[in-house]
Amino acid sequence: MKNNAEGPCPAEYLLVSRISVDEWRIADGRLSDGSAAKVLGFIQYRNMQYEVLNIKMPDHDEVFADWESAVGFFAAPRVRETAHVRR
């Protein structure tokens, strides 16, 4: 696999791997397995919430109440087309 990643990882390329009963590794599926940049971060379920560690911001944890939001934290924001309104 080639390293085809440019910019944030789109949701459809996120890879979620369970590494323990309450921990998951989040990776960018666009990158080869040997790439250090492939791992985006980790999610841990603790105290009835999902704690997210982003590798690029190791001193800053995020906490989410639901799984979808925790995984979605790693996905690139969707770009909307801007509407041009004439007045």
C-alpha positions as CSV (number, residue, x, y, z in Angstrom):
1,M,0.0,0.0,0.0
2,K,1.3,3.5,-0.8
3,N,1.1,6.5,1.5
4,N,-1.7,8.3,-0.2
5,A,-2.6,10.5,2.7
6,E,-3.0,14.2,2.3
7,G,-4.6,16.1,5.1
8,P,-6.9,14.8,7.8
9,C,-8.2,11.3,7.5
10,P,-11.7,11.0,6.0
11,A,-14.1,8.9,8.1
12,E,-14.2,6.1,5.5
13,Y,-10.5,5.4,5.9
14,L,-10.4,5.2,9.8
15,L,-9.3,1.8,11.0
16,V,-10.4,0.9,14.6
17,S,-8.5,-2.0,16.2
18,R,-9.4,-3.3,19.7
19,I,-6.2,-3.7,21.7
20,S,-7.8,-4.6,25.1
21,V,-11.2,-5.0,26.6
22,D,-11.6,-1.2,27.0
23,E,-9.0,0.3,24.6
24,W,-8.9,0.8,20.8
25,R,-6.2,2.1,18.4
26,I,-7.3,4.5,15.7
27,A,-5.3,4.5,12.4
28,D,-5.4,6.1,9.0
29,G,-6.1,3.4,6.5
30,R,-4.5,5.4,3.7
31,L,-1.0,4.9,5.1
32,S,1.1,1.8,4.9
33,D,1.6,-0.4,8.0
34,G,5.2,0.6,8.3
35,S,4.4,4.3,8.5
36,A,4.7,5.9,11.9
37,A,2.0,8.4,11.0
38,K,-0.6,5.6,10.5
39,V,-1.6,5.6,14.2
40,L,-3.8,8.7,14.9
41,G,-4.5,7.9,18.5
42,F,-6.3,5.8,21.1
43,I,-9.7,5.5,22.8
44,Q,-10.3,4.1,26.3
45,Y,-13.6,3.4,27.9
46,R,-13.4,4.4,31.5
47,N,-15.9,5.8,34.1
48,M,-18.8,5.4,31.7
49,Q,-17.2,7.7,29.0
50,Y,-14.8,7.5,26.1
51,E,-11.4,9.2,26.7
52,V,-9.6,10.1,23.5
53,L,-5.9,10.6,23.0
54,N,-4.7,12.2,19.8
55,I,-1.1,11.4,19.1
56,K,-0.6,14.9,17.6
57,M,-1.8,16.5,20.9
58,P,-0.6,14.1,23.7
59,D,-1.1,16.6,26.5
60,H,-4.7,17.2,25.6
61,D,-7.4,14.5,26.2
62,E,-10.9,14.7,25.0
63,V,-13.9,13.0,26.6
64,F,-17.1,11.8,24.9
65,A,-20.3,10.3,26.2
66,D,-20.8,8.1,23.1
67,W,-18.7,5.8,20.9
68,E,-19.6,7.5,17.6
69,S,-18.4,10.9,18.8
70,A,-15.1,9.5,20.1
71,V,-14.3,7.8,16.8
72,G,-15.6,10.8,14.8
73,F,-13.0,13.0,16.7
74,F,-10.3,11.5,14.4
75,A,-12.2,12.0,11.2
76,A,-11.7,15.0,8.9
77,P,-14.5,17.5,9.1
78,R,-16.9,17.3,6.1
79,V,-16.6,20.3,3.8
80,R,-19.9,21.8,2.8
81,E,-20.3,23.8,-0.4
82,T,-21.0,27.4,0.5
83,A,-24.1,28.9,-1.0
84,H,-23.8,32.3,-2.6
85,V,-26.8,34.4,-1.7
86,R,-27.5,37.4,-3.7
87,R,-29.2,40.3,-2.0
